[in-house]
Amino acid sequence: MGSRQQPQQQQQQQDHSYFSEIKKGEVSELRTLLKNASNERDTEKIKSTLQRVVYYMTMGIDVSPLFPDIIMVVNTTDVVVKKLVYLYLCNYAVSGSSNDSLLLLVINTLSRDCLDPNPMIRGLALRSLCSLNSMTTFDYSFRGVLKGLGDASAYVRKTAIMGLAKLYNISPVDARKETFEEHMPKIYGMMMDQDGQVIVNAILTLDEISPNWEVSPSLVNHLLAKYKQVNEWGQTTIINTLTRFKLISEDQIFDFLNLFDDRLKQSNSALVLSIIKLFLQITENEPNIHEQVYERLKDPLITLMDNTDSNEIQFTILSHIHLLMSRSPDLFKHDFKYFYCRTKDPFYIKNLKIKILRELISETNAKDIVEELSEYVFEGDIQFIKQPIEAISFIVAKIESLSSTVLDIYTTFLSSNLEIVISYTVSALKDFLRFYPNQADQVLPLVVEHLVHVNLESDAIEALLWMFGEFPFSEQQIPYIIEQFFDSKFNDQPSNIKIQLLIAVIRIYLAKKKENGENRSGEIYPIMMMILEECSSINCSPDLRDQFLFYYRSLIYDLEKTSSIINTKLNNNNNINNNSTSTLFVEDEILEIRDKIFEEFNTLSIVYGKHSTSFIKNPLTLLEKQKIIKEQLLISPTKTGTPPTNNNNNNNSNNNISPKMESQQQQLLQLVDVSHQLDSSTNNLISLFTLEKAAEIDTGQFQEMWMSLEEGHAMSIQLNQMPEIDRIESVLTTEGIQCLAYGSVDGVTKLYYHAKQIDDGPWFLVEIIIDETSHLMTLGFKSTDIQRLHSKFVTKFVSTLSNAISTN
Amino acid sequence: MFSQLFILNYKGDTIIFKEYRHDLNRNTPDLFFRHLLSLKSDVEPCFNLEGINYIYIKKREMYFVFTTMSLVSPSLAFELLNRISKIIQDYTASLTEEAIRFNFTLIYELLDEIMDFGHPQSTSTETLKAFVFTPPHTIQLNQQDSIIDNLINTATKKTVPQKTAIRPIHQPSQIETQADSNEIYVDLWEHITILLASNGNVIRNEISGSIVMKSYLKGNPVVSMGFNQVLKIGSHHRAAGHTGVIVDDCNFHECAPEGIKDETNVMTFKPPQGEFTLFKYRISQSTYLPFMVNTHIETPSKSKMDIVIRLRSNFSAHVHSNTIIITIPLPKSTLSCQSTTTSALNAEYKGNEKILQWTIKRMNGSAEHVLRASLTVDSSSSEISNRKETGPISLDFDIPNFNCSNIQIKAMTIQGRVPPIRWVRYITETKSYVCRT
């Protein structure tokens, strides 16, 4: 942060000097004006000059050279002049600046004002005194504050107690304990004050000075008694304090619920959300009441969300509704119409509403929602086409009965004139086919029919190629479309499309229908050869080359095996793939992750959708989070790795590759000559990614790193049975991926792995969670180098893991 | 808590900057505005850049921004920002860049009391009065400005001509003796959301109602407000077959913690001074439509398309609506558009956006207008797709002295010897009125 801001600061300083050059005349003019006015004791003149000074200050023009002159007019009885001077001083008095020593000149006036008979002046002086961001005046301020704590006026007391927090903040860290510890009882004393705002400020001050202070039962009673005398902001502070109360008894739970229940009907969303947080927290261990609380909060939340003229508040409430749905998915099911988008909604609200809608679906409302979503596509908001189309494909994956309705909708999309709509639809159809593969024979001809004049987006081209590779028999024209595409556009494509094309042709080439052995290898062979040749070129991107070499070598090595690896669906030995019972996309957000931020209800974490550790840089909360992670991490490793077992089985047993293909394989071999000289160089390319054999890290370091890093990659895999943990461990160890800890708790097995790339490369951390009943394996990856994590490590890890899991 | 508060105009100039905690640089307004400019679409109302959280609302083309390093509650921040903008409006009489610039001393006085060290302190207009010494500088408004600014509801851009005093809530010291300052303004707004399917079925018909008050009452008298009919709160009443108005849910301002008493149908409260929203309610299954829209589309040939829209007002002839704007998106392949309307009304074709906009300046109840448009479209485009891209038709209007739910304020009694002047208005306005074609 520092290094990036440096140039900007310099820039600003330059701006300032530029300005002050222009305004130089102005500043000296102001100085003269001030002098004259103060000589004449003309308050109105002083006031108007000060107003100009403050005006420049607001615009960001540096008027700090006037500091000595301003101090000269501080001695006045006019309140507005006082306020303007104090405002100026609080802005420019900074420790260490040249003006710092001049501050002592003001102290007298401020200290005298602290004794003024008018409580308003006392409060004003005290507040300003403590807001001077300077240690020079610390002793004076501190004395003023201590005196102010016992003032007869509540206004002065509430200012004084807040002043304590300010002084705590500016005092050096090592001096804090010594200075403030003896005054802590005073703060606790102030919480018992008769005035509501004094109580609230005492709480706020304590929150600042010792964030983990303990809420006592007697304080709780006091706060409840005072609750109604406090304004709405103070009420939120009190509620937040009650939320931290640990020793709550069962009776008290009901007291709280009864007391605050009608407060849910408040129009202040800040207050309502803090009450909801309180309710959810205190009933957490009482499942029955907890359910009722959800029921109870539903209507107020919808009212706050829908009946507000502030988009910002609507956005906040929607974010919280989205979060609540992770715990109570059915809660808002009947109110789905409130989440329909209005044309005038800003983009961020539409986006969030769609996220909510797609999770609200049930058998009864899904059709309405899908039809509603399909309308958005043609409403003319060009930014807002992708989201509804994606949402539809998400919904249809869950509600099978909708598949024909959705296919009809997609058909209308495809026949539209808008290329962007067609593109997103093609991508969506890919997802559709992942769930309804048996519809392929219907879908692909449809797509092909509408593609005639369309320039698809690159995502859509990828999707299309994937579909061709996955369902090579669904459409007669596939080889010809690919050929046409290759001839006219291949060279303009980014490498990810080239890779997809490469894979598609190879898959088509190797595909063979189970029932009758029909294949398309003859049709696709010439075009495949062209593509292979093109991809072998030295000018290709390394990624493409990588892929090419892999497929190319596999083809040469063993057609049968390659086929079994590449066309898993057709060969039907998918241990690690989505099998038909799975209803999750790997890339879908996992509710569990969203649930993690639940503890931070009613904070920025909810609107950002991530845990505060990823955006708040605060050492204090870091400690708390460490504790949580520690609880999550299980026992340190007790198992030592068993020697790796080799799984060299199934040597070519049943070879049903046709003789014709064998001869084609021979021809393939000739390509080797082309690529042979590349081999040495590509060897380097491939071996670039090697992990250290036994990278060392201890649990503490692991935790620290795990917390500080953002989620890099997450996926889940449905297993058929519980894997053998020992085996996973030994296989991974041979690859340099070390187990840090593992164990089983509450029907969940957790494993933690780490690895490090050689030559001081990045660390890779992995968390595996296996649900022992459903056998759903959830993988979370983090790394100091996210890019390498995606491009290299995840692939390596997953392939190694699949090797370990496939038991036969 | 909040480190700084600043207000920027639409060009990014700082018009107010208040430092609360001295823990951030002074360049945050620049960083904030640069981020807004760097993103083309609507920027989410809070974001984090390099560890600094920026939380903002946009009002009247101005940005009200909090910055903070800590994990704050966004709802608190937004409520507070909205409140601050309301307070500024109360004190300066209008929420415009000009008014803020002219009254910045006053605003700094307010901000000093509203928050201390970034924590909210007091936001009630009457408490703040005691601490404010600068008299407001009222700006001479020309006619056009006043149309925007005399609006009670700051969120809307349209208005109903009215007499609401455009004057600040507070004149410090001696001036405040005029008799006419004992007034209370009550607006009952209903914002309607209506969504009709292409076959005419009602998908949504919802009313978001609110009672917005602006009180200049002296002292803090108790006010009781009675309604013309029994309000049943909770959607379960609908199933129970109750008559009267069934309100799905509602909420109240903190000055009315008791809500509406069931047996008497009366709400009792102590209004704070200045503007506030007393009561908000929502009705999800309204059965009434203020306008009926009938659309007929024909395609006589591959390159022609005819659209007929019939608009009928479904309210009493005594009531009239203000400007109605009807927007009809046309297919992307539209080449030209000719339209005729009854009674010499105006429909404008915007070729760039492919939109036909029909404006009716004023419409009485029980009246009917018809728009006929004939389009020439690119003959190579598909007919289905052209149909699909026509519409949905959206209506934008407000109707003064009228509300859909028929909830009315029957009585308003205010304690005190001198009866204050009371102004009560009803306004119905569209939040969204969409007819799919």
Boltz contact constraints between the chains, C-beta under 6 A:
constraints:
  - contact:
      token1: [A, 1]
      token2: [B, 50]
      max_distance: 6.0
  - contact:
      token1: [A, 12]
      token2: [B, 27]
      max_distance: 6.0
  - contact:
      token1: [A, 51]
      token2: [B, 105]
      max_distance: 6.0
  - contact:
      token1: [A, 58]
      token2: [B, 14]
      max_distance: 6.0
  - contact:
      token1: [A, 58]
      token2: [B, 17]
      max_distance: 6.0
  - contact:
      token1: [A, 59]
      token2: [B, 14]
      max_distance: 6.0
  - contact:
      token1: [A, 60]
      token2: [B, 14]
      max_distance: 6.0
  - contact:
      token1: [A, 79]
      token2: [B, 133]
      max_distance: 6.0
  - contact:
      token1: [A, 80]
      token2: [B, 133]
      max_distance: 6.0
  - contact:
      token1: [A, 80]
      token2: [B, 134]
      max_distance: 6.0
  - contact:
      token1: [A, 83]
      token2: [B, 109]
      max_distance: 6.0
  - contact:
      token1: [A, 87]
      token2: [B, 108]
      max_distance: 6.0
  - contact:
      token1: [A, 133]
      token2: [B, 22]
      max_distance: 6.0
  - contact:
      token1: [A, 162]
      token2: [B, 116]
      max_distance: 6.0
  - contact:
      token1: [A, 162]
      token2: [B, 117]
      max_distance: 6.0
  - contact:
      token1: [A, 165]
      token2: [B, 117]
      max_distance: 6.0
  - contact:
      token1: [A, 166]
      token2: [B, 117]
      max_distance: 6.0
  - contact:
      token1: [A, 204]
      token2: [B, 119]
      max_distance: 6.0
  - contact:
      token1: [A, 232]
      token2: [B, 254]
      max_distance: 6.0
  - contact:
      token1: [A, 233]
      token2: [B, 120]
      max_distance: 6.0
  - contact:
      token1: [A, 265]
      token2: [B, 251]
      max_distance: 6.0
  - contact:
      token1: [A, 265]
      token2: [B, 252]
      max_distance: 6.0
  - contact:
      token1: [A, 266]
      token2: [B, 251]
      max_distance: 6.0
  - contact:
      token1: [A, 267]
      token2: [B, 251]
      max_distance: 6.0
  - contact:
      token1: [A, 267]
      token2: [B, 253]
      max_distance: 6.0
  - contact:
      token1: [A, 267]
      token2: [B, 280]
      max_distance: 6.0
  - contact:
      token1: [A, 268]
      token2: [B, 79]
      max_distance: 6.0
  - contact:
      token1: [A, 269]
      token2: [B, 75]
      max_distance: 6.0
  - contact:
      token1: [A, 269]
      token2: [B, 79]
      max_distance: 6.0
  - contact:
      token1: [A, 270]
      token2: [B, 75]
      max_distance: 6.0
  - contact:
      token1: [A, 270]
      token2: [B, 76]
      max_distance: 6.0
  - contact:
      token1: [A, 270]
      token2: [B, 79]
      max_distance: 6.0
  - contact:
      token1: [A, 273]
      token2: [B, 75]
      max_distance: 6.0
  - contact:
      token1: [A, 299]
      token2: [B, 249]
      max_distance: 6.0
  - contact:
      token1: [A, 303]
      token2: [B, 249]
      max_distance: 6.0
  - contact:
      token1: [A, 303]
      token2: [B, 251]
      max_distance: 6.0
  - contact:
      token1: [A, 303]
      token2: [B, 282]
      max_distance: 6.0
  - contact:
      token1: [A, 306]
      token2: [B, 282]
      max_distance: 6.0
  - contact:
      token1: [A, 307]
      token2: [B, 208]
      max_distance: 6.0
  - contact:
      token1: [A, 307]
      token2: [B, 280]
      max_distance: 6.0
  - contact:
      token1: [A, 307]
      token2: [B, 282]
      max_distance: 6.0
  - contact:
      token1: [A, 309]
      token2: [B, 155]
      max_distance: 6.0
  - contact:
      token1: [A, 310]
      token2: [B, 82]
      max_distance: 6.0
  - contact:
      token1: [A, 312]
      token2: [B, 45]
      max_distance: 6.0
  - contact:
      token1: [A, 312]
      token2: [B, 57]
      max_distance: 6.0
  - contact:
      token1: [A, 312]
      token2: [B, 78]
      max_distance: 6.0
  - contact:
      token1: [A, 313]
      token2: [B, 78]
      max_distance: 6.0
  - contact:
      token1: [A, 315]
      token2: [B, 45]
      max_distance: 6.0
  - contact:
      token1: [A, 316]
      token2: [B, 74]
      max_distance: 6.0
  - contact:
      token1: [A, 316]
      token2: [B, 75]
      max_distance: 6.0
  - contact:
      token1: [A, 337]
      token2: [B, 204]
      max_distance: 6.0
  - contact:
      token1: [A, 342]
      token2: [B, 432]
      max_distance: 6.0
  - contact:
      token1: [A, 346]
      token2: [B, 42]
      max_distance: 6.0
  - contact:
      token1: [A, 347]
      token2: [B, 41]
      max_distance: 6.0
  - contact:
      token1: [A, 347]
      token2: [B, 42]
      max_distance: 6.0
  - contact:
      token1: [A, 348]
      token2: [B, 42]
      max_distance: 6.0
  - contact:
      token1: [A, 348]
      token2: [B, 44]
      max_distance: 6.0
  - contact:
      token1: [A, 378]
      token2: [B, 388]
      max_distance: 6.0
  - contact:
      token1: [A, 378]
      token2: [B, 389]
      max_distance: 6.0
  - contact:
      token1: [A, 380]
      token2: [B, 329]
      max_distance: 6.0
  - contact:
      token1: [A, 383]
      token2: [B, 41]
      max_distance: 6.0
  - contact:
      token1: [A, 415]
      token2: [B, 382]
      max_distance: 6.0
  - contact:
      token1: [A, 415]
      token2: [B, 384]
      max_distance: 6.0
  - contact:
      token1: [A, 416]
      token2: [B, 385]
      max_distance: 6.0
  - contact:
      token1: [A, 417]
      token2: [B, 381]
      max_distance: 6.0
  - contact:
      token1: [A, 417]
      token2: [B, 385]
      max_distance: 6.0
  - contact:
      token1: [A, 602]
      token2: [B, 73]
      max_distance: 6.0
  - contact:
      token1: [A, 603]
      token2: [B, 71]
      max_distance: 6.0
  - contact:
      token1: [A, 603]
      token2: [B, 73]
      max_distance: 6.0
  - contact:
      token1: [A, 604]
      token2: [B, 53]
      max_distance: 6.0
  - contact:
      token1: [A, 604]
      token2: [B, 71]
      max_distance: 6.0
  - contact:
      token1: [A, 604]
      token2: [B, 74]
      max_distance: 6.0
  - contact:
      token1: [A, 607]
      token2: [B, 46]
      max_distance: 6.0
  - contact:
      token1: [A, 607]
      token2: [B, 74]
      max_distance: 6.0
  - contact:
      token1: [A, 612]
      token2: [B, 71]
      max_distance: 6.0
  - contact:
      token1: [A, 615]
      token2: [B, 48]
      max_distance: 6.0
  - contact:
      token1: [A, 616]
      token2: [B, 71]
      max_distance: 6.0
  - contact:
      token1: [A, 617]
      token2: [B, 51]
      max_distance: 6.0
